[in-house]
Amino acid sequence: MTKNIALWEKAKREGRKMTMITAYDYPFARMADAAGLDSILVGDSLGMMVAGDADTMRVSLDQMEYHTRIVAKGVAKALLMADLPFGSFEEGPAQAFAAAARLIKAGADIVKLEGGAPMVETVAYLSARAIPVCAHIGLTPQHVRQFGGFKRQGKTPEAAARLRVDALALQDAGARMVLMEAIPPELAVEITQSLAVPTIGIGAGPGTDAQVLVLHDVLGLNLDRAPGFARQYVNGAALMPAALAQYAGDVRDKRFPE
Ligand code: KIV
């Protein structure tokens, strides 16, 4: 049972790697849970993977609440994390609390929000009000317009120093986990070692306490370009059209129904 966040902290102390994958609906959530993933993330990447958008900016809180609810139905053991989408939390702690409460009521065990130092007050506010928070730093996709695209972060000494300081400040504010995306592996190791709370990495090398990948990248269902750091374990985009074409062929050639 990995729903308990304290078990993640224990795993970090014992040097055991934890696993996370995104899911956006009931069948995939059920399969990921049954496969033994420690955590399932209802990521706002659903804007790209499910809705076909170029980035995550158009995902609404209503959509996140809906997807969290249907994913929760398929999850028995894994820790369920849900993203606060762009525009639902940045105005301040009270707005963030209202949004996070909706995701918790939909079934999330913990919410994730993007941003470093400017989010410290919000993380403290949520943490003091019964809402566990994971802070997402580095390449935060909701800032792509500021970054000028999906670009690796923390590459200069100044940027790396800022990320180190932000991670500690977010932990001190009460963040129970810190997710680091697309930062140099050595920096991810340094931050992981400096924190008592577990770190989750994506495109941040092997040195974080846990790893997360996007479901569609792992299953070969990302029909656009998957990031270079992802690993595809099955070519779903080849297998599934073949099955669909076989079905259509069976109908046309009168092999189905019998
Ligand atoms: O939305 C998402 O899927 C994420 C992962 C990339 C970590 O935030």
Residues whose N, C-alpha, C, O or C-beta is under 5 A from the ligand:
A	BS01	KIV	T22 G43 D44 S45 I202 V212
